[in-house]
Amino acid sequence: MDERSAQRRSGRPGVHDTWRLILLIVTVIAVVKELRKPAEERTWHGKVADFVPYDFRKPTAERLRRTYWNPEGPILSGKVWGVGWAPNLGVVMRLARRSSSVSG
């Protein structure tokens, strides 16, 4: 029996459940933050507590590219849609190439 099955049977929340609850709370906070603004000032993107990024705008091809494949950007950026961070694979590949050329 794996750990998750044991936790479900015991009724104890696991790390996954805790993470989902935190994500739900941050999402609610972000939506409430936007709804408290006058309608013309709502941007549907920003940060909760100046830390956790959120973006509820319709995703675009440009934002997808800038988020997931921007070799000159940060290694983590806000998700294209939703709450939290997304990996920038362009930076990961650049760092991997640099690492292999240095060690090779």
CNS distance restraints for C-alpha pairs under 8 A (distance, minus, plus):
assign (resid   1 and name CA) (resid   5 and name CA) 6.41 0.50 0.50
assign (resid   1 and name CA) (resid   6 and name CA) 6.76 0.50 0.50
assign (resid   2 and name CA) (resid   6 and name CA) 6.39 0.50 0.50
assign (resid   3 and name CA) (resid   7 and name CA) 6.16 0.50 0.50
assign (resid   4 and name CA) (resid   8 and name CA) 6.18 0.50 0.50
assign (resid   4 and name CA) (resid  14 and name CA) 7.08 0.50 0.50
assign (resid   5 and name CA) (resid   9 and name CA) 6.24 0.50 0.50
assign (resid   6 and name CA) (resid  10 and name CA) 6.09 0.50 0.50
assign (resid   7 and name CA) (resid  11 and name CA) 5.96 0.50 0.50
assign (resid   7 and name CA) (resid  12 and name CA) 5.24 0.50 0.50
assign (resid   7 and name CA) (resid  13 and name CA) 6.49 0.50 0.50
assign (resid   7 and name CA) (resid  14 and name CA) 6.45 0.50 0.50
assign (resid   8 and name CA) (resid  12 and name CA) 6.53 0.50 0.50
assign (resid   8 and name CA) (resid  13 and name CA) 7.37 0.50 0.50
assign (resid  13 and name CA) (resid  17 and name CA) 5.64 0.50 0.50
assign (resid  13 and name CA) (resid  18 and name CA) 6.72 0.50 0.50
assign (resid  14 and name CA) (resid  18 and name CA) 6.32 0.50 0.50
assign (resid  15 and name CA) (resid  19 and name CA) 6.09 0.50 0.50
assign (resid  16 and name CA) (resid  20 and name CA) 6.20 0.50 0.50
assign (resid  17 and name CA) (resid  21 and name CA) 6.23 0.50 0.50
assign (resid  18 and name CA) (resid  22 and name CA) 6.26 0.50 0.50
assign (resid  19 and name CA) (resid  23 and name CA) 6.14 0.50 0.50
assign (resid  20 and name CA) (resid  24 and name CA) 6.12 0.50 0.50
assign (resid  21 and name CA) (resid  25 and name CA) 6.20 0.50 0.50
assign (resid  22 and name CA) (resid  26 and name CA) 6.18 0.50 0.50
assign (resid  23 and name CA) (resid  27 and name CA) 6.08 0.50 0.50
assign (resid  23 and name CA) (resid  83 and name CA) 7.27 0.50 0.50
assign (resid  24 and name CA) (resid  28 and name CA) 6.21 0.50 0.50
assign (resid  25 and name CA) (resid  29 and name CA) 6.21 0.50 0.50
assign (resid  26 and name CA) (resid  30 and name CA) 6.16 0.50 0.50
assign (resid  26 and name CA) (resid  48 and name CA) 7.08 0.50 0.50
assign (resid  26 and name CA) (resid  83 and name CA) 7.43 0.50 0.50
assign (resid  27 and name CA) (resid  31 and name CA) 6.26 0.50 0.50
assign (resid  27 and name CA) (resid  54 and name CA) 7.84 0.50 0.50
assign (resid  27 and name CA) (resid  82 and name CA) 7.80 0.50 0.50
assign (resid  27 and name CA) (resid  83 and name CA) 6.32 0.50 0.50
assign (resid  28 and name CA) (resid  32 and name CA) 6.07 0.50 0.50
assign (resid  29 and name CA) (resid  33 and name CA) 5.99 0.50 0.50
assign (resid  29 and name CA) (resid  48 and name CA) 7.16 0.50 0.50
assign (resid  30 and name CA) (resid  34 and name CA) 6.37 0.50 0.50
assign (resid  30 and name CA) (resid  47 and name CA) 7.59 0.50 0.50
assign (resid  30 and name CA) (resid  48 and name CA) 6.11 0.50 0.50
assign (resid  30 and name CA) (resid  54 and name CA) 7.00 0.50 0.50
assign (resid  31 and name CA) (resid  35 and name CA) 6.15 0.50 0.50
assign (resid  31 and name CA) (resid  44 and name CA) 7.81 0.50 0.50
assign (resid  32 and name CA) (resid  36 and name CA) 6.09 0.50 0.50
assign (resid  33 and name CA) (resid  37 and name CA) 7.00 0.50 0.50
assign (resid  34 and name CA) (resid  42 and name CA) 5.64 0.50 0.50
assign (resid  34 and name CA) (resid  43 and name CA) 7.31 0.50 0.50
assign (resid  34 and name CA) (resid  44 and name CA) 6.16 0.50 0.50
assign (resid  35 and name CA) (resid  39 and name CA) 7.53 0.50 0.50
assign (resid  35 and name CA) (resid  42 and name CA) 7.32 0.50 0.50
assign (resid  37 and name CA) (resid  41 and name CA) 6.04 0.50 0.50
assign (resid  37 and name CA) (resid  42 and name CA) 5.95 0.50 0.50
assign (resid  38 and name CA) (resid  42 and name CA) 6.64 0.50 0.50
assign (resid  43 and name CA) (resid  57 and name CA) 7.95 0.50 0.50
assign (resid  44 and name CA) (resid  54 and name CA) 7.82 0.50 0.50
assign (resid  44 and name CA) (resid  55 and name CA) 5.89 0.50 0.50
assign (resid  44 and name CA) (resid  56 and name CA) 5.24 0.50 0.50
assign (resid  44 and name CA) (resid  57 and name CA) 5.95 0.50 0.50
assign (resid  45 and name CA) (resid  53 and name CA) 7.54 0.50 0.50
assign (resid  45 and name CA) (resid  54 and name CA) 5.36 0.50 0.50
assign (resid  45 and name CA) (resid  55 and name CA) 4.09 0.50 0.50
assign (resid  45 and name CA) (resid  56 and name CA) 6.08 0.50 0.50
assign (resid  45 and name CA) (resid  57 and name CA) 6.98 0.50 0.50
assign (resid  46 and name CA) (resid  53 and name CA) 5.74 0.50 0.50
assign (resid  46 and name CA) (resid  54 and name CA) 5.54 0.50 0.50
assign (resid  46 and name CA) (resid  55 and name CA) 6.60 0.50 0.50
assign (resid  47 and name CA) (resid  51 and name CA) 5.77 0.50 0.50
assign (resid  47 and name CA) (resid  52 and name CA) 5.13 0.50 0.50
assign (resid  47 and name CA) (resid  53 and name CA) 4.21 0.50 0.50
assign (resid  47 and name CA) (resid  54 and name CA) 5.79 0.50 0.50
assign (resid  48 and name CA) (resid  52 and name CA) 5.09 0.50 0.50
assign (resid  48 and name CA) (resid  53 and name CA) 6.38 0.50 0.50
assign (resid  48 and name CA) (resid  54 and name CA) 7.42 0.50 0.50
assign (resid  52 and name CA) (resid  83 and name CA) 7.13 0.50 0.50
assign (resid  52 and name CA) (resid  84 and name CA) 5.75 0.50 0.50
assign (resid  52 and name CA) (resid  85 and name CA) 7.77 0.50 0.50
assign (resid  53 and name CA) (resid  78 and name CA) 5.22 0.50 0.50
assign (resid  53 and name CA) (resid  79 and name CA) 7.51 0.50 0.50
assign (resid  53 and name CA) (resid  83 and name CA) 5.94 0.50 0.50
assign (resid  53 and name CA) (resid  84 and name CA) 5.41 0.50 0.50
assign (resid  53 and name CA) (resid  85 and name CA) 6.89 0.50 0.50
assign (resid  54 and name CA) (resid  78 and name CA) 6.51 0.50 0.50
assign (resid  54 and name CA) (resid  79 and name CA) 6.96 0.50 0.50
assign (resid  54 and name CA) (resid  81 and name CA) 7.29 0.50 0.50
assign (resid  54 and name CA) (resid  82 and name CA) 5.56 0.50 0.50
assign (resid  54 and name CA) (resid  83 and name CA) 4.28 0.50 0.50
assign (resid  54 and name CA) (resid  84 and name CA) 6.22 0.50 0.50
assign (resid  55 and name CA) (resid  78 and name CA) 7.48 0.50 0.50
assign (resid  55 and name CA) (resid  79 and name CA) 6.85 0.50 0.50
assign (resid  55 and name CA) (resid  80 and name CA) 6.48 0.50 0.50
assign (resid  55 and name CA) (resid  81 and name CA) 5.13 0.50 0.50
assign (resid  55 and name CA) (resid  82 and name CA) 5.36 0.50 0.50
assign (resid  55 and name CA) (resid  83 and name CA) 6.58 0.50 0.50
assign (resid  56 and name CA) (resid  81 and name CA) 5.43 0.50 0.50
assign (resid  56 and name CA) (resid  82 and name CA) 5.80 0.50 0.50
assign (resid  57 and name CA) (resid  81 and name CA) 6.76 0.50 0.50
assign (resid  58 and name CA) (resid  81 and name CA) 7.32 0.50 0.50
assign (resid  59 and name CA) (resid  63 and name CA) 6.62 0.50 0.50
assign (resid  59 and name CA) (resid  64 and name CA) 7.05 0.50 0.50
assign (resid  59 and name CA) (resid  80 and name CA) 5.95 0.50 0.50
assign (resid  59 and name CA) (resid  81 and name CA) 6.32 0.50 0.50
assign (resid  60 and name CA) (resid  64 and name CA) 6.22 0.50 0.50
assign (resid  61 and name CA) (resid  65 and name CA) 6.19 0.50 0.50
assign (resid  62 and name CA) (resid  66 and name CA) 6.05 0.50 0.50
assign (resid  63 and name CA) (resid  67 and name CA) 5.88 0.50 0.50
assign (resid  63 and name CA) (resid  80 and name CA) 6.28 0.50 0.50
assign (resid  64 and name CA) (resid  68 and name CA) 5.96 0.50 0.50
assign (resid  64 and name CA) (resid  69 and name CA) 7.72 0.50 0.50
assign (resid  64 and name CA) (resid  80 and name CA) 6.08 0.50 0.50
assign (resid  65 and name CA) (resid  69 and name CA) 5.08 0.50 0.50
assign (resid  65 and name CA) (resid  70 and name CA) 6.69 0.50 0.50
assign (resid  66 and name CA) (resid  70 and name CA) 5.21 0.50 0.50
assign (resid  66 and name CA) (resid  73 and name CA) 7.86 0.50 0.50
assign (resid  67 and name CA) (resid  77 and name CA) 6.23 0.50 0.50
assign (resid  67 and name CA) (resid  78 and name CA) 7.26 0.50 0.50
assign (resid  67 and name CA) (resid  79 and name CA) 6.98 0.50 0.50
assign (resid  67 and name CA) (resid  80 and name CA) 6.66 0.50 0.50
assign (resid  67 and name CA) (resid  86 and name CA) 7.04 0.50 0.50
assign (resid  67 and name CA) (resid  87 and name CA) 7.55 0.50 0.50
assign (resid  67 and name CA) (resid  88 and name CA) 5.90 0.50 0.50
assign (resid  68 and name CA) (resid  86 and name CA) 7.15 0.50 0.50
assign (resid  68 and name CA) (resid  87 and name CA) 6.26 0.50 0.50
assign (resid  68 and name CA) (resid  88 and name CA) 4.37 0.50 0.50
assign (resid  68 and name CA) (resid  89 and name CA) 5.50 0.50 0.50
assign (resid  68 and name CA) (resid  90 and name CA) 6.78 0.50 0.50
assign (resid  69 and name CA) (resid  88 and name CA) 5.59 0.50 0.50
assign (resid  69 and name CA) (resid  89 and name CA) 5.38 0.50 0.50
assign (resid  69 and name CA) (resid  90 and name CA) 4.33 0.50 0.50
assign (resid  69 and name CA) (resid  91 and name CA) 7.41 0.50 0.50
assign (resid  70 and name CA) (resid  88 and name CA) 6.41 0.50 0.50
assign (resid  70 and name CA) (resid  89 and name CA) 7.43 0.50 0.50
assign (resid  70 and name CA) (resid  90 and name CA) 5.03 0.50 0.50
assign (resid  70 and name CA) (resid  91 and name CA) 6.55 0.50 0.50
assign (resid  71 and name CA) (resid  88 and name CA) 7.56 0.50 0.50
assign (resid  71 and name CA) (resid  89 and name CA) 7.61 0.50 0.50
assign (resid  71 and name CA) (resid  90 and name CA) 4.19 0.50 0.50
assign (resid  71 and name CA) (resid  91 and name CA) 4.37 0.50 0.50
assign (resid  71 and name CA) (resid  92 and name CA) 7.87 0.50 0.50
assign (resid  71 and name CA) (resid  93 and name CA) 7.81 0.50 0.50
assign (resid  71 and name CA) (resid  94 and name CA) 6.40 0.50 0.50
assign (resid  72 and name CA) (resid  90 and name CA) 7.80 0.50 0.50
assign (resid  72 and name CA) (resid  91 and name CA) 6.74 0.50 0.50
assign (resid  73 and name CA) (resid  88 and name CA) 7.55 0.50 0.50
assign (resid  73 and name CA) (resid  91 and name CA) 6.96 0.50 0.50
assign (resid  74 and name CA) (resid  88 and name CA) 6.96 0.50 0.50
assign (resid  74 and name CA) (resid  91 and name CA) 7.17 0.50 0.50
assign (resid  75 and name CA) (resid  87 and name CA) 6.02 0.50 0.50
assign (resid  75 and name CA) (resid  88 and name CA) 5.04 0.50 0.50
assign (resid  75 and name CA) (resid  89 and name CA) 7.61 0.50 0.50
assign (resid  75 and name CA) (resid  91 and name CA) 5.69 0.50 0.50
assign (resid  75 and name CA) (resid  92 and name CA) 6.93 0.50 0.50
assign (resid  76 and name CA) (resid  85 and name CA) 5.96 0.50 0.50
assign (resid  76 and name CA) (resid  86 and name CA) 5.55 0.50 0.50
assign (resid  76 and name CA) (resid  87 and name CA) 4.86 0.50 0.50
assign (resid  76 and name CA) (resid  88 and name CA) 5.72 0.50 0.50
assign (resid  77 and name CA) (resid  85 and name CA) 5.29 0.50 0.50
assign (resid  77 and name CA) (resid  86 and name CA) 5.48 0.50 0.50
assign (resid  77 and name CA) (resid  87 and name CA) 6.73 0.50 0.50
assign (resid  77 and name CA) (resid  88 and name CA) 7.01 0.50 0.50
assign (resid  78 and name CA) (resid  83 and name CA) 7.42 0.50 0.50
assign (resid  78 and name CA) (resid  84 and name CA) 5.88 0.50 0.50
assign (resid  78 and name CA) (resid  85 and name CA) 4.44 0.50 0.50
assign (resid  78 and name CA) (resid  86 and name CA) 5.83 0.50 0.50
assign (resid  79 and name CA) (resid  83 and name CA) 6.49 0.50 0.50
assign (resid  79 and name CA) (resid  84 and name CA) 6.02 0.50 0.50
assign (resid  79 and name CA) (resid  85 and name CA) 5.15 0.50 0.50
assign (resid  79 and name CA) (resid  86 and name CA) 5.01 0.50 0.50
assign (resid  80 and name CA) (resid  86 and name CA) 7.93 0.50 0.50
assign (resid  88 and name CA) (resid  92 and name CA) 6.60 0.50 0.50
assign (resid  89 and name CA) (resid  93 and name CA) 6.06 0.50 0.50
assign (resid  90 and name CA) (resid  94 and name CA) 6.20 0.50 0.50
assign (resid  91 and name CA) (resid  95 and name CA) 6.07 0.50 0.50
assign (resid  92 and name CA) (resid  96 and name CA) 6.08 0.50 0.50
assign (resid  93 and name CA) (resid  97 and name CA) 6.09 0.50 0.50
assign (resid  94 and name CA) (resid  98 and name CA) 6.19 0.50 0.50
assign (resid  95 and name CA) (resid  99 and name CA) 6.01 0.50 0.50
assign (resid  96 and name CA) (resid 100 and name CA) 6.13 0.50 0.50
assign (resid  97 and name CA) (resid 101 and name CA) 6.11 0.50 0.50
assign (resid  98 and name CA) (resid 102 and name CA) 6.18 0.50 0.50
assign (resid  99 and name CA) (resid 103 and name CA) 6.23 0.50 0.50
assign (resid 100 and name CA) (resid 104 and name CA) 5.71 0.50 0.50
